Amino acid sequence: MYQLSFNIKTPDGVKTLSQQEFINEYWQKKPALIKSGFADFVDPISPDELAGLAMEECIESRLISNHNNEWQAHHGPFEDFELLTPKNSTLLVQAVDHWHPEAAELIEPFRFIPNWRIDDLMISFSTPDGGVGPHLDQYDVFIIQGQGKRHWRVGESKQSFNEVIPCQDLLQIDGFDACIDEVLEPGDILYIPPGCPHEGYAVENAMNYSVGFRAPNQRELLSSFSDYLIDNDSGNTRYSDPALQLRNNTGEFLANEVADVKQQMLDALNNNQDFNLWLLQSLSEAKHDLDLAPLEDEYDPSYVLELLNQDVEIHRLGGLRCFYLSTESNVLFAVNGDVLTLPLSCLSWVETLCQNVTVTSEQIKSSTTCSHFMQNFTNLLNEGYWYFD
């Protein structure tokens, strides 16, 4: 297991912070260089393994090159890697945590940020001078330096930029002032908040690991909520005006009518049942394919009970998004776009499954007394979301 130390490089030297101190001083505020954040770092995946993933149809990948200031971006899957030239090129593979258990372990030290905010692990391999150019991201990211070295420049967000489109599917910005200008070595970590300009170029063949975080905007949230209402035939209350006011000009839209329409929309948002179910369902959906392998011979609850009475480990599928919301009357347990409504007596077992990537049978063995939980957990096992070692 990787141990994360917040050794922040400052003009006065290196200071070590706690998780809470890091959140207070840096999270969504300013970029940070974490020196030897992972001591004695060893890459969990090789460049060849990464290339193998980029050949798979179900895995999102890109190859970006810059030769003679001519940028090109190609999308996988790739049959060969002729485009990955000895210099000026980068292979990027998205959601590697869904497919490579050892690489997925890199996400675990960052789970002091809530599960629902964590997105995925992107991994890149770059040849010397390879990169994607100066750009902005609208989400938080921790970038871990693996093998090799990479030169990074990072600026603060309060700057003006011009967008540049050097080629299709690649958005960059023009120059920026850097507050971090460093060559990263294995185990060093960059934290970059949303809207902070950054660019990185490999000094030598280099691997980088990016732990990204979800940050939906208002448009995405409202659109998703609208889709939920349509799919569930909800939000059907129509506008009404029993106290209609006469007016001199029938073309006038009165301020109180505007307020009434807005309140009609807010009433839909304020329906806690709809809102909570939509929110958990929407945010737990995986953006990328999962390495699902549903069981051919499905378990039944009695067999799961037998297994839990033995000394076994239960593993959570890589990249699976799961979290819960505890209400006064029940526990809403969200797993990959599905929301299970469980009695409050199930809370401790749900907490255990959400908190740990691997649990022992001992940790949830007491759940065997609850038929409701056992049936739902059996269904999750049959879907391939959790599996026995």
N, C-alpha and C positions, 0 to 999 in steps of 0.2 A: 504494500500500500504506500502511495506517495504521501510524504509529509510536507505540507506547505508552510514556509516561514516567510512572514512579511518583512523582509529586510529591505527597506525602502532607501534608495540612494537619494541623498539630498545634497545641496551645496556644502553642507557642513559635515558630510560623511554619511555613514549608513546607520539608520535607526530601525529597530525592530518593533513592530506594532502587533497588537492583538487583532483578532478579527473585527471586534467592535471599533477599535481605534482606526483601523483601515476604513471601515464604512464611514465613520464620522469625518475623517479627513480627506478621503479620496473618492469613495464610491459616488459616481455620477457628478463629480465635482472637478477633478483634474487628473491627468494621466500620471502614472507612476512606473518607475523602473524598479523591479524587485530582484535584487542580486542574489543568485543562488537560491531562488525560491524553492527549487527542488535540488537538494544537495546530492552530489554524485549521480546525476541524472543519467539514466540508460533508456534509449529509445525503445518503446514497446513494440514497434513495427519497423520493418526494413523498407527501403525504397522499392525493392522488388515486390514486396507484399502490397505496398500501396498501388503500384502499377497494376498488379493483378486485380485489385478491387476496381480500378478505373476501366477495366475491360468488361465489367459486368453491366448488363442492360439496366438492371434495377437500381444502380448506384449512380448518383449525380457526380459528374466530374468535368473539369475544364483543363485546357492546356493553353497557357498564355505565353507569348513570346514577343520580344522587342529587338529587332535587328535593324540597325541603321535608322533608329527612331521610327520604324514602321511596326506598329503594334498589330498583333493578330490574336484572336481568341477562338478556340475550337472547343466544341462540346463532345464529351464521350457518349457512349462507350468507345474505347479505342482498340483497334485491332493490332496496332503496333505503335511504337513510340519514336518514329523518325522525326516527329516535330519537337521532341524533347532534345534539343541540341546541346552540345557541350558547354555553351554559354547562353545567357540571356533568355532562359525559358523556365517556366514554372508549371508543375502539375499540381492541381488542387482537387481533393476528393472530399465530398460533403458527407456528414453523418456517419463517419467511420465507427463511432461508438455503437451503431446499430449492427455492425458486422464483425467487429474485432474485439473480443472481450478484454484482451490485455490493454489495448489502446483506450477502451472505455473507462478503465480505472483512473485515467487522468482527470476525469470529470469529478470524481468523488471528493477531492479536497476543496472543491469550490461549492459544495452543497451547503455552505453557511448562507448562501443565497437560496431562497425558497425553490423547491422543485419546479413550480409552475413557471418560473422565470427562465430556467435553463433551457437552451435550445438544442445545440448539438456540438459535436467535435469535428471540426474541419482540419484536415492535415494537408500540408503542402511539401513538395520536394522541389528545390530550386537549384539550378546550376549557377555558376558565378555570374553576377550581375542580373540574375533573374528576379523578377518581381511583377507586381501588377500596377505599379505607378502610384503617384500620390492620389489619395482618395479619402472620402468620408464614409463612415458607417453610422447608421442611426440606432445603434444598439451597443451595449457594453460588451467588451471582449477582453479575455486574457490570452496573450500569445506567448506560448512556451517555446523557448529555443531548444531544439534537439541537437543532433549531430551537426557539426560545422558551425559557421559563424554567419551572422547577418547584421548588416548595418541598418539601424532604424533611426528615422527622424519622426518626432511626434510633436504636434503643436496644441495649444489650448484652443478652445472652441470659439472664443470671442474674436474672430477674425472674419474678414470678407474674402470670398473665393469666387472665382469664375469656374463654371463647369466646362470640362473638355471631354469630347467623345472621340478618342483616337481611332476607334474601330467599333463595329457593331458589338453589342453586349459588353462594352467596357466603358465605365464612366469614371473620369478622373477630374482633378481640380488643378488649377495652376499653382504657382509657388506659395509657400507659407512660411511663417516664422516658427522655428522649432524651440521647444523648451527641453526636449530630450533629443540628444544626438549621440548615439552610442552604438558600439559593436557588441551584440549579445553573444554570449557563449553558452554551452549546454547547461541547462538548469535555470538560466535567467528567464524572467517573465516580465512582459509588458502588460500593464493595465491601461486600456484606452476607453474613456467614456464616450457616450454618443456625441457625434458632431465634432470630434477632435480630428484634425487632419493628420494623416500619417502615411509614411512610405517606407518600405523595407526592401533592400537588395542584398542578395547572397554575396558574401565575400568569397565563399567556397561552396562546394556542394553542401546543401543545408536542408534540414527538416524543421518544420514549424508546426505547432499544434495550437489551434485556436478554439477556445471554449467560448461560445457565443450565447447571448441571452435574448429572449424574446421581448419585444417592445411593441405591441400592436398599437396602431394609431386609431383615432376616433372613427375615421371612415371605415376601417376594417372591422372594428367592433360593432358599429351600428349596422353595417351590411350583414355581418354574421348573425346578429340578433334578429334582424328582419327575416333572414332565411329560416331561423329557428321557429319564429312565429308562424311562418307559412307552412313549414313542414309539420307543425303540431296543431295547425288550425286554431291558433290562439291569437289574442290581440284583436278580437272582433268587435269591440265596443265602438259604436259609431258616434260621430259628432252629433250633438243635440243642442238646441237653443230655445228652451221653453220661455225664456224671458227676453225674447228677441226685441231689440230696440229699433224704433223707427228713426230714420235719419233723413236729412234734407236731400242728400245725394245718394242714390242707391249704389253708386260705384264706390262708396267709401267703405274701407275695411277698418272697423273700429279696433282700438288697442286692446279692449277687453276680449274681443273675438280672437285676436292673435294669441293672447294669453290662454284662452280656452283650448285652442288647437295645441299649443305647446303642452298644456297640462294633460291633454288626451294622450300625447306621446309619452309624457313622463309617467302617466299611470301604468302604461305597459311596462316601462322600465322598473317601476316600483312594485310590480307583481313579483314578490320574492320567490315564489315557486318557479315561475318561468325563468326569472333572471338567474337564479342559482343553478338550475339544471342546464340552461344554455351556457353559462360561463364555464362550468366544469367540463361540460361536453366539448365545447369549442377549444378550450386551452389544453385539454389533454390529448387532442388529436395529433398524431405524428405528422410532421410535414414531409417526411421521407419514408420510404418503404422500411418495414421492419423485417428482420430475419426470422420470420414466423415459420414454425414447423408444427402445426396442429397434430395431435396424436391420432394415429390410425386406429388404435384400440383405445377408446376413451376410458378414462377412469370413472368409477362411480364413487360416491361418498364413502362407502364402507371400505373400499380399497385405500382411499386417501387416509382414512382413519388408521388403518393398519400401518401405513408408511409413517405417519406422524408419531406413532407409538414406538418407532425405531429411531436410532441415532442417525439421522440423515440431514443433508443440507438442501435448502430450496433456493434457487437462483432466479433473479428477475431478469427478463430479457433485456439485452442491450438496447438503449434508446427508448425504452418503454416510459411513457409519461403517466405518472400516477400521483394523485394527491387527494385530499379529502377536505370536506367542509363539515364541521360539527354544528348542528342546530339544536334547539331546545328539545326536539322530538326524535331526531334520528341522525344518522351519519350518511352523508352523500360521498360515496367512494368513486372517484373518476379514474377510469383506466382506458386509455387509447380511444377516447371519443364516446365511451359508454359510461353511464352513471348508475351505480348500484345504490339503492336506498336500503340501508341496514339499520337495525335497532341500535340504540346507544350502547347496549351491552357489548357490541362488537368493536367499540372504539379502540381498545388497546391493541387488538390484533391488526386492525387497519393501520394504526400508527406504526406498528412494527414493520409491516410490509412496505409502507411508504418511506420509512426512515432508513432501511437497510437494503442494499443490493442483494445480499445473501443473508438468509435467516436459517437458524437451526430448528429442527423439529421441536426441541425443548422450548423455544421461544413462543411458539404458537400452539403447542400441544393442548393447552387448556381449551382451545377453540373447538375441540372434538365434542364438547358437551353441547354445542350450539348447532342444531341442524340447519338453521338459516344460513349461518356463516359457512358451514361445511359445504352446502350445496353451491353457494356462490363461488367459494374458493375452488371447488372441483371444476366448475365451469371455466374459471380463469386458467387453470392448469390445462384443461382440454383445448383451450384456444392457443396455448403455447406461450402465454404471457409470463408464467412462472414454470419452472421445471425442477425436477429432483435430480440431484447429482448421482 
